[in-house]
């Protein structure tokens, strides 16, 4: 199979002296503009490293970018209806919750709230649909994120980097091909709308964070933008442990942190397998779900974002209960790549055999967010052999690998050499959406921006915060 390649936005390689000076200047620029993450190897609250970034924006087919933007509101609608369909979630997750502790704990909270009666029917969702090009004229969904849809700040920030570089190189005519990106404002406006809907001007927006925050700039700029848009909004930043210590419910089921009413709870972190919550933290999550606060995401939205749900939606006939427009159904179905469950049935056994016969063709995915959890290549066969006769297999899905075109450019990382070497890379595009509604009605449904992560073509994982990818922005080109 021939390798598909995308052209560079400008002629490369750059002159070595010019490149070296440009890299030094952009390193200073990104640090001075708040584009950074804390070091995982030498963590300190008093310092940050610049976030890895691409010196030049990566080319992306214009029509496919526009198609990804256009379909986002349909995907928002689909996932909102999925999140509020109790029978579908129960049937889809019935086996997974038996063997995946994390998903099972989420499910127990959801069941508890349903049995007690839902206190707050409205959900706020800040979501991101991640996709990769599978050819120059087609893209496929990687996953749909319903929690910790990061890069609301770093997406627009990477656009600013690339604009700065093109201006420094005097390619002013190229700037028109960098699409506008208002993800930060769009997402924070969603939070403000939910805050207004709650109807208590003195109530706070509560931001839930992990105990140790590495992705500090992306998180904090959401808070700073909220205060810029409305300085009177009270913001609180707490861990789930803090909520256990300080949180309570009023007689009217208002969520209280101390003496302050909370109107919106915004989860800014997704737990990884190494951060399985404690009993106290699960108690905090249940307390929040029982309250009047509008959750982002609500517990049902969190469940809807699991890989098992993604796989179930790719089955024939699965979309029709959620979308009535045949054109929308066809458009969504077209973005799905091959997704296979590993249940104990004929289809599951066939998927197991496919993975054993040709592991390089697939990615093995658990019910996890945050990057670094998938299994690739020859390791798939080992994992399958270990789990194929156990219930554990039902907690995983098998996804056909997407083979995106390769681009060539300069990746700038902390500690990297200067001048950098040209690298072959592949990219993943994320489109952001905002949804507010209940089981009967969607009040807000918008596409609000994008992000682009790029990694070297030999790497499997691509998360920037997880340490694999780099910030990038799309440079739109027309391809026949």
C-alpha positions as CSV (number, residue, x, y, z in Angstrom):
1,X,0.0,0.0,0.0
2,X,1.5,3.4,-1.0
3,X,2.0,6.0,1.7
4,X,-0.3,9.0,1.3
5,X,1.5,12.3,1.9
6,X,0.3,15.9,2.5
7,X,2.4,18.8,1.2
8,X,4.0,21.4,3.6
9,X,2.3,24.8,3.8
10,X,5.6,26.4,2.8
11,X,8.8,25.2,1.2
12,X,11.0,23.1,3.6
13,X,13.6,22.6,4.8
14,X,14.2,26.1,6.2
15,X,17.6,27.6,6.2
16,X,19.4,26.2,9.3
17,X,20.4,29.6,10.7
18,X,16.9,31.1,10.2
19,X,15.4,27.9,11.7
20,X,17.5,28.0,14.8
21,X,16.7,31.7,15.5
22,X,13.0,31.1,14.8
23,X,12.8,28.1,17.2
24,X,14.5,30.2,20.0
25,X,12.1,33.0,19.4
26,X,9.0,30.8,19.4
27,X,10.1,29.1,22.6
28,X,10.1,32.4,24.3
29,X,6.9,33.4,22.6
30,X,4.9,30.4,23.8
31,X,6.1,30.6,27.4
32,X,5.3,34.3,27.5
33,X,1.8,33.6,26.1
34,X,0.8,30.9,28.6
35,X,1.2,27.9,26.3
36,X,2.6,25.4,28.8
37,X,2.3,22.3,30.9
38,X,4.0,21.3,34.2
39,X,6.7,18.7,34.1
40,X,5.8,15.2,35.1
41,X,9.4,14.3,35.9
42,X,10.3,17.4,37.8
43,X,6.9,18.7,39.0
44,X,6.8,22.1,40.6
45,X,3.9,24.5,41.2
46,X,6.4,27.3,40.6
47,X,7.3,26.5,37.0
48,X,6.0,25.3,33.7
49,X,7.6,24.0,30.5
50,X,6.3,25.1,27.2
51,X,3.9,22.6,25.6
52,X,5.3,20.7,22.6
53,X,4.3,22.4,19.4
54,X,4.6,22.3,15.6
55,X,6.6,25.1,14.2
56,X,4.5,25.2,11.0
57,X,0.8,24.4,10.7
58,X,-0.1,21.0,9.2
59,X,-2.0,20.9,5.9
60,X,-5.5,19.5,6.0
61,X,-8.0,19.0,3.1
62,X,-10.4,22.0,3.3
63,X,-13.5,20.0,2.3
64,X,-12.9,17.4,5.0
65,X,-12.3,20.0,7.6
66,X,-15.6,21.8,6.7
67,X,-17.4,18.4,6.7
68,X,-16.1,17.7,10.2
69,X,-17.3,21.1,11.4
70,X,-20.7,20.7,9.7
71,X,-21.5,17.2,11.2
72,X,-20.6,18.2,14.8
73,X,-24.1,19.4,15.7
74,X,-25.5,16.1,14.5
75,X,-23.1,14.2,16.6
76,X,-24.0,16.4,19.6
77,X,-27.6,15.6,19.0
78,X,-26.9,11.9,18.7
79,X,-24.8,11.6,21.9
80,X,-27.3,13.7,23.9
81,X,-30.1,11.3,22.9
82,X,-27.9,8.3,23.7
83,X,-27.1,9.7,27.1
84,X,-30.8,10.1,27.9
85,X,-31.8,6.6,26.6
86,X,-31.8,4.4,29.7
87,X,-32.6,1.2,28.0
88,X,-29.9,1.6,25.4
89,X,-27.2,2.3,28.0
90,X,-28.3,-0.5,30.3
91,X,-28.3,-3.1,27.4
92,X,-25.0,-1.8,26.0
93,X,-23.1,-1.8,29.3
94,X,-24.6,-4.8,31.0
95,X,-21.5,-7.0,30.5
96,X,-18.9,-4.2,30.7
97,X,-20.0,-3.1,34.2
98,X,-19.4,-6.6,35.5
99,X,-15.7,-6.6,34.7
100,X,-14.6,-2.9,34.4
101,X,-14.5,-1.5,38.0
102,X,-14.5,2.1,36.9
103,X,-17.4,1.9,34.5
104,X,-19.3,-0.3,37.0
105,X,-18.9,2.4,39.7
106,X,-20.2,5.1,37.4
107,X,-23.2,2.8,36.5
108,X,-24.0,2.2,40.2
109,X,-24.2,6.0,40.8
110,X,-26.5,6.3,37.7
111,X,-28.7,3.6,38.9
112,X,-28.9,5.1,42.4
113,X,-29.9,8.5,41.0
114,X,-32.5,7.0,38.7
115,X,-34.0,5.0,41.6
116,X,-34.1,8.0,43.9
117,X,-35.5,10.3,41.2
118,X,-33.4,12.7,39.1
119,X,-33.0,16.0,40.9
120,X,-31.6,18.1,38.0
121,X,-32.9,16.9,34.6
122,X,-30.7,19.4,32.6
123,X,-27.2,18.3,31.4
124,X,-24.4,20.5,30.1
125,X,-22.0,18.8,27.7
126,X,-18.7,20.2,26.5
127,X,-17.7,17.5,24.0
128,X,-15.1,16.8,21.4
129,X,-15.3,14.6,18.4
130,X,-11.8,13.3,17.4
131,X,-11.1,12.1,13.9
132,X,-8.3,11.2,11.5
133,X,-8.1,11.3,7.8
134,X,-8.3,7.8,6.3
135,X,-7.6,9.1,2.8
136,X,-7.4,12.6,1.3
137,X,-11.1,12.6,0.8
138,X,-12.4,10.7,3.9
139,X,-12.1,10.9,7.6
140,X,-13.0,8.4,10.4
141,X,-14.0,8.9,14.0
142,X,-11.4,8.0,16.6
143,X,-13.6,8.7,19.6
144,X,-16.2,11.0,21.0
145,X,-15.1,12.6,24.3
146,X,-17.8,13.6,26.8
147,X,-15.5,14.4,29.7
148,X,-12.3,16.5,30.0
149,X,-12.7,17.8,26.5
150,X,-9.4,19.6,26.8
151,X,-7.6,22.0,24.4
152,X,-10.3,24.7,24.7
153,X,-7.3,27.0,25.3
154,X,-4.5,25.1,23.7
155,X,-6.4,24.7,20.4
156,X,-6.7,28.5,19.8
157,X,-3.2,29.0,21.3
158,X,-1.6,26.7,18.7
159,X,-3.3,28.8,16.0
160,X,-1.7,31.9,17.5
161,X,1.7,30.2,17.4
162,X,1.4,29.3,13.8
163,X,0.2,32.7,12.8
164,X,3.2,34.2,14.6
165,X,5.6,31.9,12.7
166,X,4.1,32.6,9.3
167,X,4.3,36.3,9.9
168,X,7.9,36.0,11.0
169,X,8.7,34.2,7.8
170,X,6.7,36.9,5.9
171,X,4.2,34.4,4.4
172,X,1.3,36.8,5.0
173,X,-0.6,35.4,2.1
174,X,-0.9,32.1,3.9
175,X,-2.7,33.4,6.9
176,X,-6.1,33.2,5.2
177,X,-5.8,29.4,5.2
178,X,-5.7,29.2,9.0
179,X,-9.3,28.7,10.1
180,X,-10.6,30.9,12.9
181,X,-10.7,29.0,16.2
182,X,-12.9,30.4,19.1
183,X,-13.0,27.2,21.2
184,X,-12.1,28.8,24.5
185,X,-14.8,31.4,24.3
186,X,-17.3,29.0,22.9
187,X,-16.8,26.4,25.7
188,X,-16.9,29.0,28.5
189,X,-20.0,30.6,27.0
190,X,-21.6,27.2,27.4
191,X,-20.7,27.2,31.1
192,X,-22.1,30.7,31.5
193,X,-25.4,29.7,29.8
194,X,-25.8,26.8,32.2
195,X,-25.0,29.2,35.1
196,X,-27.7,31.6,33.9
197,X,-30.2,28.8,33.4
198,X,-29.7,27.7,37.0
199,X,-31.0,31.2,38.0
200,X,-29.0,32.1,41.1
201,X,-26.6,35.0,40.4
202,X,-24.7,34.2,43.7
203,X,-24.2,30.6,42.9
204,X,-20.7,29.4,41.9
205,X,-19.3,27.3,39.1
206,X,-17.3,24.5,40.7
207,X,-14.4,23.2,38.7
208,X,-13.4,19.6,39.6
209,X,-9.7,18.9,39.2
210,X,-7.3,16.1,39.9
211,X,-5.0,16.2,43.0
212,X,-2.0,17.1,40.9
213,X,-2.5,19.2,37.8
214,X,0.0,19.1,34.9
215,X,-2.2,20.6,32.2
216,X,-2.5,23.8,34.2
217,X,-2.6,26.4,31.4
218,X,-5.4,24.7,29.5
219,X,-7.4,24.4,32.7
220,X,-6.8,27.8,34.1
221,X,-7.5,29.7,30.9
222,X,-11.0,28.4,30.9
223,X,-11.4,29.9,34.4
224,X,-9.8,33.2,33.3
225,X,-12.0,33.4,30.3
226,X,-15.1,32.9,32.4
227,X,-14.0,35.8,34.6
228,X,-13.3,37.9,31.6
229,X,-16.7,37.3,30.1
230,X,-18.5,37.9,33.5
231,X,-16.3,39.1,36.4
232,X,-19.2,38.6,38.8
233,X,-19.3,34.8,38.4
234,X,-17.9,33.1,41.4
235,X,-15.5,30.2,40.6
236,X,-14.4,27.4,42.9
237,X,-11.6,24.9,42.2
238,X,-11.8,21.7,44.2
239,X,-10.8,18.0,44.0
240,X,-13.3,15.3,44.7
241,X,-11.5,14.8,48.1
242,X,-12.2,18.5,48.8
243,X,-15.9,18.0,48.0
244,X,-16.0,15.1,50.4
245,X,-14.6,17.3,53.2
246,X,-16.5,20.5,52.4
247,X,-19.6,19.5,50.4
248,X,-23.2,18.9,51.5
249,X,-26.8,19.1,50.2
250,X,-29.3,21.7,51.5
251,X,-32.9,20.9,52.3
252,X,-33.7,21.7,48.6
253,X,-30.9,19.4,47.4
254,X,-28.7,22.4,46.5
255,X,-25.0,21.5,46.3
256,X,-23.2,23.4,49.0
257,X,-19.5,23.9,49.3
258,X,-19.3,25.5,52.7
259,X,-21.9,28.2,52.6
260,X,-21.8,28.6,48.8
261,X,-24.4,27.2,46.5
262,X,-23.0,25.5,43.4
263,X,-24.9,26.0,40.1
264,X,-22.6,24.1,37.7
265,X,-20.1,21.4,38.3
266,X,-17.4,21.2,35.5
267,X,-15.2,18.1,35.5
268,X,-11.8,19.2,34.1
269,X,-10.0,15.8,34.5
270,X,-10.6,12.3,33.4
271,X,-9.3,9.5,35.7
272,X,-6.7,7.1,34.4
273,X,-6.3,3.5,35.6
274,X,-3.6,4.8,38.0
275,X,-6.1,7.3,39.5
276,X,-9.0,5.0,40.3
277,X,-11.0,7.1,42.7
278,X,-11.2,6.2,46.4
279,X,-14.4,5.4,48.2
280,X,-14.6,9.0,49.5
281,X,-14.2,10.3,45.9
282,X,-17.0,8.1,44.6
283,X,-19.1,9.4,47.5
284,X,-18.4,12.9,46.3
285,X,-19.5,12.0,42.8
286,X,-22.8,10.6,44.1
287,X,-23.3,13.7,46.2
288,X,-22.9,15.9,43.2
289,X,-25.3,13.7,41.0
290,X,-28.0,13.9,43.7
291,X,-27.8,17.7,43.8
292,X,-29.6,20.4,41.9
293,X,-26.3,21.5,40.2
294,X,-26.1,21.2,36.5
295,X,-23.3,18.7,35.7
296,X,-20.8,18.8,32.9
297,X,-20.9,16.0,32.2
298,X,-23.8,14.4,34.0
299,X,-23.3,10.7,35.0
300,X,-25.3,9.5,32.0
301,X,-23.2,11.6,29.6
302,X,-20.0,10.1,31.2
303,X,-21.4,6.6,30.5
304,X,-22.4,7.6,26.9
305,X,-18.7,8.4,26.3
306,X,-17.5,4.9,26.9
307,X,-15.9,3.0,24.1
308,X,-18.5,0.2,24.4
309,X,-21.2,2.7,23.5
310,X,-19.2,3.9,20.5
311,X,-18.9,0.3,19.3
312,X,-22.6,-0.4,19.8
313,X,-23.6,2.7,17.8
314,X,-21.6,1.4,14.8
315,X,-23.9,-1.7,14.5
316,X,-26.4,-1.8,11.7
317,X,-29.7,-0.1,12.7
318,X,-28.3,1.4,15.9
319,X,-28.6,5.0,14.8
320,X,-32.2,5.0,13.7
321,X,-33.7,5.3,17.3
322,X,-31.7,8.5,17.9
323,X,-31.8,10.3,14.6
324,X,-34.8,10.7,12.3
325,X,-33.2,12.3,9.3
326,X,-31.9,9.7,6.9
327,X,-29.3,12.1,5.6
328,X,-27.9,12.6,9.1
329,X,-27.9,8.9,9.7
330,X,-25.9,8.3,6.5
331,X,-23.5,11.0,7.3
332,X,-22.8,9.7,10.8
333,X,-22.5,6.1,9.6
334,X,-20.0,7.1,7.0
335,X,-17.5,8.3,9.6
336,X,-17.4,5.1,11.6
337,X,-14.5,2.8,11.1
338,X,-14.7,-0.9,11.9
339,X,-15.7,-1.4,15.6
340,X,-16.1,-4.8,17.1
341,X,-17.2,-6.0,20.6
342,X,-15.5,-8.9,22.3
343,X,-18.7,-10.3,23.9
344,X,-19.2,-14.0,24.4
345,X,-21.2,-14.6,21.2
346,X,-20.5,-15.4,17.6
347,X,-19.6,-11.9,16.7
348,X,-17.3,-11.6,19.6
349,X,-15.5,-14.8,18.8
350,X,-15.0,-13.6,15.2
351,X,-13.5,-10.4,16.5
352,X,-11.1,-12.3,18.8
353,X,-10.0,-14.4,15.8
354,X,-9.5,-11.4,13.6
355,X,-7.3,-9.8,16.3
356,X,-5.2,-12.9,16.6
357,X,-4.9,-13.4,12.8
358,X,-3.9,-9.8,12.0
359,X,-3.2,-7.7,15.1
360,X,-1.4,-4.9,13.2
361,X,-4.8,-4.1,11.6
362,X,-6.4,-3.1,14.9
363,X,-6.3,-1.1,18.1
364,X,-7.5,-2.7,21.3
365,X,-9.3,-0.1,23.5
366,X,-10.5,-0.2,27.1
367,X,-13.2,2.0,28.7
368,X,-10.7,4.8,29.6
369,X,-10.0,8.4,28.9
370,X,-6.8,10.4,29.1
371,X,-4.4,8.6,26.6
372,X,-1.8,5.9,27.1
373,X,-4.3,3.0,27.7
374,X,-4.7,1.5,24.2
375,X,-2.9,-1.7,23.0
376,X,-1.3,-1.9,19.6
377,X,0.4,-4.2,17.2
378,X,1.9,-7.5,18.4
379,X,0.9,-6.7,22.0
380,X,-2.7,-7.1,21.0
381,X,-2.2,-10.9,20.4
382,X,-0.7,-11.3,23.8
383,X,-3.5,-9.3,25.5
384,X,-6.2,-11.3,23.6
385,X,-4.6,-14.6,24.5
386,X,-4.7,-13.7,28.2
387,X,-8.3,-12.5,28.2
388,X,-10.1,-14.5,25.5
389,X,-11.5,-17.1,27.9
390,X,-12.3,-14.6,30.7
391,X,-15.1,-12.0,31.2
392,X,-12.5,-9.3,31.1
393,X,-12.7,-9.3,27.3
394,X,-16.1,-7.8,27.4
395,X,-14.6,-4.6,28.8
396,X,-12.6,-4.0,25.6
397,X,-13.4,-3.1,22.0
398,X,-11.5,-3.8,18.8
399,X,-11.2,-0.9,16.4
400,X,-9.7,-1.0,12.9
401,X,-6.6,1.2,12.6
402,X,-6.9,4.4,10.6
403,X,-4.1,5.0,8.2
404,X,-3.8,8.8,7.9
405,X,-1.6,10.6,5.4
406,X,1.9,11.7,6.5
407,X,3.0,15.3,6.7
408,X,6.6,16.6,7.2
409,X,7.5,19.3,9.6
410,X,9.4,20.5,12.7
411,X,8.2,19.3,16.2
412,X,9.5,21.5,19.1
413,X,9.7,19.7,22.5
414,X,11.3,20.8,25.8
415,X,14.9,19.6,25.8
416,X,14.9,19.0,22.1
417,X,17.8,19.9,19.8
418,X,18.0,23.2,18.0
419,X,17.9,23.3,15.0
420,X,15.3,20.5,15.0
421,X,15.3,17.7,12.4
422,X,12.4,17.3,10.0
423,X,10.0,14.6,11.1
424,X,7.3,12.5,9.5
425,X,4.1,13.0,11.4
426,X,0.3,12.2,11.4
427,X,-2.5,14.4,12.9
428,X,-5.7,14.0,14.8
429,X,-8.4,16.7,14.5
430,X,-10.9,17.4,17.3
431,X,-14.1,19.4,16.8
432,X,-15.7,20.9,19.9
433,X,-19.4,21.1,20.7
434,X,-21.7,22.5,23.4
435,X,-25.0,20.9,24.3
436,X,-27.5,21.8,27.0
437,X,-30.8,20.0,27.4
438,X,-32.8,17.3,29.1
439,X,-34.4,14.0,28.0
440,X,-37.1,15.8,26.2
441,X,-35.5,18.9,24.7
442,X,-32.2,20.2,23.5
443,X,-31.9,23.9,24.3
444,X,-28.4,24.6,23.0
445,X,-26.5,22.8,20.3
446,X,-23.4,24.4,18.7
447,X,-20.1,23.6,17.2
448,X,-17.6,26.0,18.9
449,X,-14.1,25.4,17.6
450,X,-11.3,22.8,17.0
451,X,-7.9,21.5,18.0
452,X,-5.2,19.6,16.1
453,X,-2.7,17.2,17.8
454,X,0.2,15.9,15.8
455,X,2.7,13.1,16.6
456,X,5.6,11.4,14.9
457,X,4.2,8.8,12.5
458,X,5.9,5.9,14.4
459,X,4.1,6.7,17.7
460,X,0.9,5.0,18.7
461,X,-0.5,7.4,21.3
462,X,-0.9,11.1,20.5
463,X,-1.9,12.9,23.7
464,X,0.0,16.2,24.4
465,X,-0.7,16.1,28.2
466,X,0.1,12.3,28.2
467,X,3.5,13.1,26.6
468,X,3.1,11.8,23.1
469,X,1.9,14.6,20.8
470,X,2.3,18.2,20.0
471,X,0.1,21.3,19.5
472,X,-0.8,22.0,15.9
473,X,-3.4,23.8,13.8
474,X,-4.8,23.0,10.4
475,X,-3.7,24.8,7.3
476,X,-6.5,24.3,4.8
477,X,-5.7,23.2,1.2
478,X,-7.8,22.3,-1.7
479,X,-7.2,18.7,-3.0
480,X,-8.8,17.4,-6.2
